[in-house]
Amino acid sequence: MYDLGDIVEMKKPHACQANRWEIIRMGADIKIKCTNCGHIVMMTRRDFEKKMKKILEKN
């Protein structure tokens, strides 16, 4: 299971070609930040679980 501060890989890469995201907020919504360009995306937990591929680093 994922937790705050974990680095995850999503199914589709970001526009900057990176595919490493850090989880920076958890709750009903999940906020993730691109580790390459710093872009922040917020999505529902349900969408996040569908779009997440795997956990790369546990914090």
C-alpha positions as CSV (number, residue, x, y, z in Angstrom):
1,M,0.0,0.0,0.0
2,Y,1.2,3.6,-0.7
3,D,1.8,6.2,2.0
4,L,2.7,9.9,2.3
5,G,6.1,10.7,0.8
6,D,6.3,7.5,-1.4
7,I,7.5,7.8,-5.0
8,V,5.1,6.1,-7.4
9,E,5.0,5.4,-11.1
10,M,1.9,6.1,-13.0
11,K,0.6,4.3,-16.1
12,K,1.2,7.3,-18.4
13,P,4.3,9.6,-18.1
14,H,4.0,13.3,-17.5
15,A,4.5,15.8,-20.4
16,C,8.0,16.4,-19.2
17,Q,8.8,12.7,-20.0
18,A,9.3,11.8,-16.3
19,N,7.3,9.1,-14.6
20,R,8.2,9.5,-11.0
21,W,5.6,11.2,-8.7
22,E,5.9,11.9,-4.9
23,I,2.7,11.7,-2.9
24,I,2.4,15.0,-1.0
25,R,-1.2,14.8,0.4
26,M,-3.5,11.9,1.2
27,G,-7.2,11.9,2.2
28,A,-10.3,11.6,0.1
29,D,-8.1,13.2,-2.6
30,I,-4.5,12.4,-3.4
31,K,-2.0,15.1,-4.4
32,I,1.1,14.1,-6.3
33,K,4.1,16.1,-7.4
34,C,6.3,15.4,-10.5
35,T,9.8,14.8,-9.2
36,N,11.3,16.2,-12.5
37,C,9.5,19.5,-13.1
38,G,7.5,20.0,-9.8
39,H,4.1,20.1,-11.4
40,I,1.3,19.2,-8.9
41,V,-1.8,17.1,-9.7
42,M,-4.7,16.4,-7.5
43,M,-7.1,13.5,-8.1
44,T,-9.6,11.4,-6.2
45,R,-8.3,8.3,-4.5
46,R,-10.3,6.1,-6.9
47,D,-8.7,7.7,-10.0
48,F,-5.2,7.5,-8.3
49,E,-5.6,3.8,-7.7
50,K,-6.6,3.2,-11.3
51,K,-3.8,5.3,-12.7
52,M,-0.9,4.1,-10.4
53,K,1.3,1.4,-11.9
54,K,3.7,0.6,-9.0
55,I,5.5,2.0,-5.9
56,L,9.1,2.8,-6.7
57,E,10.3,3.9,-3.3
58,K,8.7,3.6,0.2
59,N,9.3,6.5,2.5
